[in-house]
Amino acid sequence: MLDRRSQGLLTLHGCIVTAALPSLFWLQAFVGGEILGFYDYQLINMPLYLMGISACGLIYFNFYSALTGNLVDRQSVKVFQVTNLQSLALLTMIFGIIFATKDKGISRVFVGFYLLLSYGLLFFLNSTMPRVFARLFFRGDNLRRCMVIGSSTSYEKLADWIVDRKNIGLDLVGLVAPDKKKFEEKPEYYLGDASNLADLVRSHFINQIVLLETKQSKDWVRGVMEVAEEQGCQVLIYNPWAEYFDTPLNSVKDGPHTFFVPREEPLESPVNRLMKRVLDIAVSLPVVLLILPPMILWVRHHQRKESPGPIFFRQDRRGYNRTVFTIFKFRSMGVHNDDEARQATENDDRIFEFGGFIRRTSIDEFPQFWNVLKGEMSLVGPRPHIPEHDQLFGKEVRIYPHRHFVKPGMTGLAQVNGFRGEITDRERLTQRVNYDLEYIGEWSIWLDVIIVFRTILIVLRPPPTAY
């Protein structure tokens, strides 16, 4: 089927990338060391670095689904995103090897130049190879001569998709429909009606049928399928339910039954949950044991000088499956605060001076590592809100409660895309929720790692909304 063709092309693309990156490393080392003499070729631990770079190539297979559209259109934004993810993984791998082995022999100039060359190579391969492979493999006998069965109205909804799929070998022959008059402008598209379907399939050498309508008749559909089976045609059945939903539907097969769900939920898998939990513990445990204790003493010292009172701010928040838990933060506002439910605003008079500093730098969030260690929160996920705000935001944005399908996080996809701090209007709330739902549907352990790294950069350079 067509999805297998796309997946196969991207798998082949991934194999080329996996081979190209270590080859580039070896070639640069050989030319720069043996031919040009810029550095000592013998000092590079070639087997170790080649093995690490090859491992990165295997990791990249998690990213290639985003390039599916590139088989039809270049979609440079997606190409940039995938290339950036690949380069980040490659950089982490190489410097991880250098740090772990304390390698002082490899030239840092060599490493920097290799990372630049690899970025250019990855961008070139990501933007061109899927399309090149499609043109190479899907021509001649590999073309699927396609017949569409359905009304002209149904066809118009998929016309662009059908034409675009010629890139992966779907060659539109024409449409079988009851309304010939609507094809007077382009009569070459009209093949006839379904009463003589078998003859049409034979005479036009059809080997792919796209069924757009069922006419709510089991007998009619069975007749189409019998013709397809007798003539050796593959059948692609259009899902009309998608028109009723704002998000793409995903099919789920459970036993003999097939269902549709509005979005994927990778974290429903126990394996994925375990991977995410391991990452949470691996980061939160050292922070709680080594960083949080001296930080508590430091924050306590400043609080006593500027605003005596409890060191921690505790507040009920809604988490996974709408359960309520107590979140911990370093207190940044005065003790006598009768309106804790009100969001912090710019120049908020409730925030004392040192409290403003720890809020801008996100130091006030560090006690939440305890919530992460306890399992009430995760490093990455939708930010938790108080129950009152949950009710308010749920009225503003209908899909808001879907955020509770996963554990809340200390940071999230929305926060690293500029939606941190005060929620000022419905549009910003909607955008934040959309990012949260995108995270839930697209989760991977590498997405968590990338969001953590991006959060570190944001903490070092706080945005204007960090108050």
Summary of the structure (lengths in Angstrom):
residues: 467
radius of gyration: 28.3
end to end distance: 52.3
largest distance: 90.5
contacts: 1350
relative contact order: 0.07
helix: 61%
strand: 12%
